[in-house]
């Protein structure tokens, strides 16, 4: 009971720090919000009480501390100069885990459980992204963000090809999506918000599926005897939706962003992002094909669906197949 109350307390402080950072009217208050968010996330990471979670918490703390120090170092610089905004941008990119400061993200993700991974992939991105919205004020800042976005998309797609750890695979997938979101930020806040909401819904559904199945590595997807054809179908749809394959839900925010980049004449970033998404679809298809084709028919008929997975399967399907029926509503907004 005490442990549960501590988790509730630190989760409340985590959300409070995020809200404080995104609603502040000064960089000092934003820095305080980021620090509150960091110091409340560390106990959540170490709640696993194993060496892997403690190692991940230490790595995360050191990297985030460097990002916070960069924000403090920017304080003496004139607030209206491009040097100030560039320093703040590099600090936020480091906290976000975008390229070229992406090296810590797969290493930290490897030591987390799936619930902690959900927080790192979704909630921990909110405050840096919102703060980046406030500094897109000059061509230099936009160019730095576009370069970071293209580099993140390429590294995220190529880095996930040779991975057998599902957590590292989703970390590189998250890096690829960060590239799309940074590009959306240079266009409009609404484009980023739509993309981020869709990304959160799909990522949460996949992490919860893997958490219920207690699956952490790629070979376990093919040797798990508790998987039925129905569960395999839900897993496959979720992964393909995360990759952005039409007509699944994950394709809609990419469709909107591609239209926006075309109208803004951002042809080179659009080309690089599309090609990188095709590469990420390769290792998603590798898992989906294994689900559907590499398990014998006789074994499929004799298995029972786990109750916790089957009860939530309609929710997961709605997250990833909703746009199959009404895609035009979000395109026309």
MARPA-902377 format. One record per residue: residue in three letters; x, y negated, z of N, C-alpha, C, CB in turn. Coordinates in steps of 0.02 Angstrom, whole numbers, plus 50000, padded with zeros to 5 digits. Glycine has a CB too. Example, Ala and Ser with C-alpha at 12.3 -4.5 7.8 and 13.67 -1.06 7.14 Angstrom:
Ala506605028450390506155022550390506605016550390505655022450452/Ser506425011250354506845005350357506454999850394507045003050286/
//
This chain:
Unk500415006050000500005000050000500434993750000499535000050060/Unk500994994050039501444988350041501764987249974501984989450094/Unk501954992849942502264992249876501784989149826502504999049851/Unk501144991149829500644988449783500544980949795499984992149791/Unk500534978949859500444971849874501034967749850500344970849949/Unk501644970649854502234967149829502194966349753502874970949849/Unk501974971549719501914971049646501404965749627501714977849616/Unk500844965449664500334960449649500614953449661499714961649693/Unk500994952649715501284946049731501774943849677501644946249798/Unk502234948249657502724946349607502404945449538503284951549604/Unk501884949349523501534948349460501184941549459501014954049449/Unk500894939549516500574932949520501094927449511500214932249588/Unk501674928249543502214923249536502474923049465502784924649584/Unk502494928849432502724929149362502264925049317502744936449338/Unk501614926049325501124922349285501134914949303500424925149294/Unk501224913449368501254906449390501854902849359501294906049466/Unk502434906149358503024903249327502924901949253503624907749337/Unk502594906649219502454905649147501994899749136502144912049117/Unk501464899249175500994893749168501324887049184500384894749214/Unk501754887049236502114880949254502574878649198502504881949318/Unk502914883449165503374881749112503014878849051503784887849091/Unk502454881749033502114879648971501684873348982501684885248944/Unk501524871749045501104865949058501494860049086500554867749105/Unk502154860649092502554855249121502634849449072503244857849143/Unk502724843449100502824837549058503544835049062502354831949079/Unk504004838949089504704837249092505114843649087504884833349157/Unk505734842949063506164848849056506374851649124506774847149015/Unk506394847449175506554849949242506024854649268506634844049291/Unk505384852849260504844857249281504814863549238504174853549279/Unk504964862749174504984868649131505534873449154505104866649058/Unk506114870749173506654874849198506464878349263507284870649208/Unk506114874849307505884877849370505394883549356505544872449415/Unk504944882549307504474887849289504834893949261503984885249238/Unk505334892849219505724898449192506094902149247506224895949139/Unk506364898449296506714901749351506244905649396507094896549393/Unk505654902949409505154906649448504944912949412504544902249462/Unk504854912449347504694918249306505244923449310504564916249234/Unk505864921349306506434925949308506484929449376507084922349292/Unk506464925549430506564928249496505984932749519506664922749546/Unk505404932049489504854936549505504854942749461504184932849497/Unk505184942449402505214948349359505744953249381505344946149286/Unk506274950849413506814955249435506564960549484507384951149467/Unk506174958749537505914963949582505454968949546505544960849639/Unk505094966649495504674971249458505104976249420504214967449409/Unk505674973949393506124978549358506434983649404506664974649323/Unk506604981749466506934986249512506454990449552507374982349560/Unk505804990049538505314994049575505365001449559504624991649561/Unk505715003249504505795010249487506275014049533506035010849418/Unk506715010549567507185013449615507625018849584506795016349674/Unk507835017849523508335022349492508875017949462508005026949438/Unk509425021149445510005017349422509885013949355510605021949417/Unk509455016849314509335013849248508945007349254508955018849204/Unk508435007149297508055001049305508474995649339507425002349345/Unk508894997649388509334992749420509844989849372509694995849480/Unk510104994149328510584991749278510244987049229510894997749240/Unk509634988649208509254984249163509104977649197508604987549140/Unk508934977749262508794971549298509414967149303508524973149368/Unk509994970149315510614966349319510784963149252511194970849343/Unk510724966949198510854964149131510374958449116510804969649077/Unk509744959449131509254954349117509384948049157508544956849131/Unk509574948849220509704943049263510304939049237509834945349334/Unk510834942449218511434938949195511294935049131512004943949183/Unk510944938149084510794934749021510334928749032510474939648971/Unk509814929749072509354924149085509694918549124508744926749123/Unk510164920349168510534915249204510964911049158510974918449258/Unk511254914249107511644910449058511184905549020512004915249008/Unk510594907949000510114903548966509904897649010509504907448945/Unk509784898949074509604893549120510184888549129509394896349188/Unk510794891249131511374886749137511444882249076512014890949147/Unk511284884849017511314880648956510814874948960511184884948894/Unk510224876248988509734870948996509984865549043509064873749021/Unk510324867549098510604862749145511174858849112510854866449208/Unk511584862249072512134858749038511884853548989512574863849001/Unk511274854348964510994849548917510734843248952510434852648877/Unk510694843349018510404837649055510784831149045510384839249129/Unk511464831049045511814824549035511764821748965512524825349053/Unk511544825848916511514823548847510894819148837511514829548797/Unk510954814348794510384809948779509794814048753510584804548728/Unk509214812848782508634817048767508374816048696508074815548816/Unk508544810648664508314809348596508804811648542508194801948587/Unk509364814648563509874816748515509734823848492510574816248545/Unk509984825448432509914832248406510344837148445510094832348332/Unk510884834748476511304839048517510924841848576511924835148540/Unk510504837648606510104839848663509614845248642509724833848694/Unk509244843948588508744848848566509074855248540508314845748512/Unk509664854648510510004860648486510224865048545510614858748444/Unk510474861848598510684865648657510084869148690511024861048708/Unk509534865548696508924868448725508684874248681508364863148732/Unk508714873348615508494878648569508914884948576508514876148497/Unk509574884248580510004890048589509864893548655510744888048585/Unk509724889648708509564892648773508914896648770509514887248827/Unk508404893848736507764897248731507804903348685507234892548706/Unk508204902948632508304908748589508654914348627508714906848527/Unk509134912548670509464917548712508974920848760510044914348751/Unk508544916848792508044919648837507534923848800507694914148874/Unk507384921948739506894925648699507164932248673506664921348641/Unk507824932548661508124938648634508154938748559507744944648658/Unk508114932848527508164932448455508894932348433507794926148429/Unk509014933948370509694933948344509944926748339509734937448274/Unk510594925548349511134930448358511244932448431511764927748330/Unk510774931148476510844932848547510374938548565510704926748591/Unk510334943448521509864948948530510174954948565509604951148464/Unk510824954748579511194960848600510924963748665511924959148608/Unk510624959648708510404962148773509724965648770510374956448822/Unk509314964148720508624966548719508574974248715508264963548661/Unk508914977648668508864985048668509154988248730509214987848607/Unk509704985348757510014988248817509554987648877510684984848831/Unk509214982148884508744981348940508134985748931508544973948948/Unk507864986048871507264990048858507384997448872507044989148786/Unk507994999748862508145006848872508065008948945508845008448848/Unk508155004348992508115006049062507435004849094508615002349100/Unk506925003049055506275001349082505765006849071506014994849052/Unk505255007049113504675011249097504215007449051504305013449162/Unk503675010649029503265007548977502885001449001502785012648949/Unk502675001449065502314995649091502784989649095502014997249161/Unk503394990649119503884985249120504044982849049504524987449156/Unk504074987549002504204985748932503654981348904504294992048889/Unk503024982648924502474978448901502574971248923501804981148927/Unk502774970348987502884963649013503444960148976503034963849088/Unk503994963848963504564960848929504404959048857505154965548931/Unk504004963048823503844961948753503304956748742503654968348721/Unk502904955248793502334950748783502374944548828501674954448795/Unk502284945548893502234939748939502874935748940502054942149009/Unk503444939148939504084935648944504254931648881504634940548957/Unk503884932448829503994928548768503584922148766503844932748706/Unk503084921548810502614915948805502954909348820502034917048854/Unk503304908848877503594902448897504134900048849503894903048967/Unk504624904148828505114901648779504794899448713505624906948766/Unk504294903148690503974901348627503614894748632503484906848606/Unk503244893748687502884887348695503374881548701502444887648758/Unk503934882548735504424877148741504764875648675504944878948794/Unk504864880748634505144879648567504674875348525505284886348532/Unk504024876048536503534871948499503674864448508502824873548521/Unk503924862548567504014855448583504644852348551504034854448658/Unk505094856548526505724853848502505804854448426506304857348535/Unk505274856848392505304857148319505144850148293504794862448290/Unk505654845848295505544838748278506014836048226505604834648340/Unk506474840148201506954837748152507124843248103507604835148187/Unk507374841548043507564846747995508114851348021507784843547931/Unk508574848648062509114852848088508844858348133509614848648127/Unk508374856648178508084861648223507694866848182507614858348275/Unk507324864548132506934869248090507404873848052506494865448041/Unk507964871248027508434875447990508744880748036508984871247959/Unk508914878848097509204883648145508694889148161509424880048211/Unk508064887148169507544892148184507434896848125506894888748202/Unk507444894148064507354898448005507944903347999507294894147941/Unk508554901048010509134905448006509084910948060509784901448014/Unk508904909048120508824913948174508264918848157508684910448241/Unk507724916348128507154920748110507354925848058506564916548085/Unk507694923648005507904928347953508404933447979508204924547894/Unk508874931148021509354935748050509024940748096509904931848087/Unk508534938448135508164942848180507784948148141507694938848225/Unk507464946048086507074950848046507524956148016506704947147991/Unk508094954147990508544959047958508844963748009509104955347920/Unk509104961048064509414965348116508894969848148509754961048169/Unk508294967148160507764971248190507554977048146507174966948205/Unk507544975948081507344981448036507904986548026507134978547968/Unk508504984248017509064988948005509264992448070509674985047976/Unk509244988948127509464991848189509024997548213509484986748242/Unk508394997748193507955003148215507985009448174507265000748216/Unk508365009448120508365015248076508685021348107508725013548012/Unk509235020448144509605026148171509465027448244510345025148161/Unk508895025148269508735025948340508295032148351508375019648367/Unk508435035648406508005041148427507615039448491508415047448437/Unk507805033948524507455031748583506865027348562507925027848631/Unk506275028948584505685025148565505715018048594505045028648589/Unk506005017348654506045010648684506515006248644506275011148756/Unk507085008948622507535004948580507215003448513508205008548571/Unk506835008248487506505007248423506005001548428506155013748400/Unk505625001348482505144995948492505494989348508504654997648547/Unk506094989748538506484983548550506694980448484507104985148594/Unk506954984448438507134981848372506524979648333507534987048332/Unk505964983148342505344980948310505124974248338504784986248320/Unk505194973348404505034966848434505484961448407505094967248510/Unk506124963048396506594958148367506374956148297507304961048365/Unk506124960948258505874959448191505264954848195505694965848154/Unk504814956148242504224951948249504414944948276503724955248297/Unk504944944448316505174937848338505364933548278505774938548386/Unk505664936748227505824933148166505204930148133506184937648117/Unk504664934148130504044931548101503764925848144503524937248096/Unk503794926648211503504921548254503904915048253503464924048326/Unk504564915448249504964909348243504814905648178505714911048247/Unk504714909548125504524906348061503844903048066504524911548005/Unk503374906348101502714903448110502744896948150502254908448145/Unk503214896648198503274890548239503494884548197503764891648294/Unk503894885748145504104880148103503544877648058504694882348061/Unk503014881548050502454879648007501904876248048502164885747970/Unk501644879848098501114877048141501044881348203500434876548103/Unk500804878248256500704881948319500134887048312500554877048376/Unk499624885348273499064889948265499274896448231498494886548226/Unk499724895948181499964901948147500344906448195500424899948088/Unk500754903348238501124907248287500654910448337501634902948323/Unk500154906748360499694909348411499304915348385499224903848434/Unk499064914948323498704920548293499164926648288498434918748223/Unk499774925648264500234931248257500394934248325500884928948222/Unk500514929948375500704932448441500144936448474500904926548486/Unk499524934248466498964937848496498884944748465498324933748489/Unk498924945148399498884951548365499464956048386498874950748289/Unk500064953248389500654957148409500584959948480501284952748404/Unk500334955848526500244958148595499744963948599500004952348639/Unk499184963248564498674968548566498934975148540498054966448527/Unk499294974948484499544981148454500114984048496499784979848382/Unk500564979948520501124982448560500884985548626501614976748575/Unk500404982348658500134985148720499804991848708499624980248752/Unk499434992548653499104998948639499615004448629498654998348577/Unk500165003048593500675008148581501045010048644501175005748528/Unk501235005148684501595006548747501155010448795501835000048780/Unk500505008948798500065012648842499975019848818499385009248846/Unk499945020848753499915027648726500525031648746499855027548650/Unk501115028948736501725032448755501785033348830502335028648729/Unk501505028748869501515029448942501065035148964501305022848975/Unk500475035748935500025041248953500325047948934499355040348919/Unk500685048148878500985054348855501665055748886501045054248780/Unk501945050648922502605051048952503125053148900502605056049011/Unk503115049548844503565050748788504065045048784503185051548722/Unk504715046748780505235041548778505715042348720505615041748843/Unk505735048248688506205049448634505835052448574506775054048657/Unk506125051348516505805053448454505675060948450506225051348395/Unk506155065348470506005072648467505425074748509506615076548487/Unk505275071048563504715072948606504045072248569504705068748668/Unk504025068048518503405067348481503225073648442503455061548433/Unk503735077648425503625083648386503595089948429504155084348334/Unk503815089548491503835095448535503335095048592504525096348563/Unk502975089548598502485088748651501875093248637502265081348658/Unk501755097948681501215102748670500535100248692501365109148706/Unk500515094148719499875091348742499565086648691499985087548806/Unk499835086648630499565082248578499095086048532500145079148536/Unk498525083048518498035085948473498015081948409497335086148505/Unk497695084448356497645080448295497325073648306497235084248243/Unk496835073148352496525066648365497015061848396495925067548412/Unk497405064248445497905059948476498445057948426498235063448536/Unk498655062648384499155061148333498905055748284499335067448295/Unk498265056048268497975051248222497985044248252497265053248202/Unk497805043748316497815037248351498525034548354497525037948422/Unk499005038848371499705036748373499945034148305500155042448396/Unk499765037848253499995035948186499695029348165499805041348136/Unk499045028448176498725022048158499035016248196497975022448172/Unk499185017248260499475011848301500165009848274499525013948374/Unk500585014848258501255013348233501225009948165501665019748229/Unk500795012348121500745009248054500455002148059500305013548009/Unk500015001048108499754994348118500294989648143499164994448168/Unk500724992048188501274987948211501754986248154501654991448267/Unk501834990848107502264989548050501974984747999502434995848017/Unk501324983448004501004978647958500754981847894501474973247942/Unk500604988247896500364991547835499624990047825500474999247839/Unk499434987347767498714986147754498354992847746498614981747691/Unk497734993447767497294988047792497234987847868496604988847762/Unk497764989747903497724989747976497774982648004498284994148006/Unk497644982148069497604975648101498254971748095497424976448174/Unk498824975048102499464971648101499624968148036500004976448116/Unk499264969847982499384966547918499084959547915499104970747862/Unk498564958247954498204951847949498634945947969497584952047993/Unk498984945948027499394940048042499964939047992499684940648112/Unk500244944547966500764943847915500474940947850501104950547902/Unk499884942847833499544940247774499454932647781498854943747763/Unk499204930547840499104923447852499764919647848498784922347921/Unk500284922447878500934918947878501254918747809501404922347927/Unk501164924047770501434923947702501084918647660501344930947669/Unk500434917947668500064912647633500324905747654499314913147648/Unk500444904847720500694898347744501394896847718500684898147821/Unk501834901947717502504900847691502504899447617502944906947706/Unk502054902447580502004901147508501774894047495501514906047475/Unk501294891647535501064884747527501594879747546500434883647568/Unk502034881647595502574877147616503204877947574502734878447689/Unk503164882147521503724883347476504324886347512503924876847441/Unk504204890547561504744894047597504814901047566504584894547674/Unk505054901247504505054907547467505604912347491505144906147393/Unk506204909747506506744914047528506594917147597507394910147532/Unk506384913347648506194916647711505624921647702505994911447762/Unk505144920147660504594924847649504844931347618504054921647603/Unk505294930847570505574936847539505954941047589506024934847480/Unk506374937947630506764941747678506314944947730507284937147713/Unk505814941447754505354944347804504954950147775504874938947830/Unk504734949547713504354954947682504784961147673504054952747615/Unk505394960247648505844965947638506024969247704506494963747602/Unk506134965247756506294968147821505704972047850506504962547871/Unk505094969647836504504973347859504434980047823503874969147849/Unk504624980247761504614986647724505114991547754504764985447650/Unk505684989047777506174993447808505914996047875506844989747819/Unk505584991747914505304994147978504764999247967505034988248019/Unk504394998647912503875003547898504165010447887503465001347838/Unk504805010747866505115017247853505145021347917505815016347824/Unk505405018347972505455022648032504785023448068505975019748079/Unk504295019148054503625020548079503315026348040503185014248073/Unk503405026347975503155031847935503495038447952503245030447860/Unk504125038147972504485044147992504145047348052505225042448009/Unk503915043348099503565045948157502855048148139503535040848213/Unk502515044248097501825045948079501785052348039501515040248040/Unk502255053347992502265059547953502405065547997502785059147897/Unk502845064548046502975069948093502365071848134503535068048140/Unk501975066748152501355068148188500875072448147501005061548207/Unk500795070548084500255073348043500445079848007500025068347994/Unk501095080747993501285086347949501735091547982501635083547890/Unk502095089848033502595094348060502355098548118503195090548080/Unk501715098348135501435102548188500975107648156501055098248242/Unk501065113948175500695119348142499945118748155500945126048166/Unk499555121048107498825120548112498555124848169498505122648046/Unk498845130748179498615135148232498735132048300498965141848228/Unk499315128748308499455125548372498985119748385500185123148374/Unk498805116148334498355110448343497675112648370498275106748277/Unk497425118348346496765120448365496725122948436496525125848319/Unk497285124748466497275127748532497455122848587497755133548534/Unk497535116448570497745111548620497145107548644498265106848590/Unk497215104948705496695100748736496945093648741496495103448805/Unk496525088848728496715081848732496765079748804496215077448694/Unk497305076348826497335073748894496765068948906498015070348907/Unk496455069448965495855065548980495985058048979495565067549047/Unk496565055949006496685048749009496805045748941497285047349054/Unk497095049748895497195047248827496545047148788497705051548790/Unk496155052548793495535052948754495025047748776495225059848760/Unk495025046048840494535041048864494685034148838494525040948939/Unk495325032648824495515026048800495635025848725496135023748835/Unk495565031448691495695031548619495245026948580495615038548594/Unk494595026248596494195021348558494465014248564493485021448582/Unk494735012448623495015005748631495625004948585495215004548704/Unk496065009948583496655009448541496465009248467497125015448554/Unk495965013048448495745013048378495465006148359495225018548365/Unk495075003148405494784996648390495324991348384494294994648444/Unk495874992048421496424987148416496764987448349496924988348471/Unk496784993448319497194994348259496784995548196497654999948270/Unk496124996348201495714997348142495174992048134495405004048144/Unk495164987148179494634982048177494654978248111494704977148235/Unk495244976648087495304972648026495164976647963495994969748022/Unk495074983247970494884987147912494194985047885494874994647931/Unk493784982147930493104980547911493004973147895492624982647965/Unk493314968647933493194961447922493854957647919492744958647978/Unk494274958947868494904955247865494824948047841495374958847819/Unk494314946547803494274939947771494114934447821493754940047717/Unk493834936147879493644931047927494264927247950493274934147986/Unk494804931047966495404927947992495814924647937495834933048029/Unk495754926747877496124923747823495824916947805496124928247761/Unk495174916147812494844910047792494844904747847494134911547773/Unk495074906447908495094901547962495604896147946495254904848029/
//
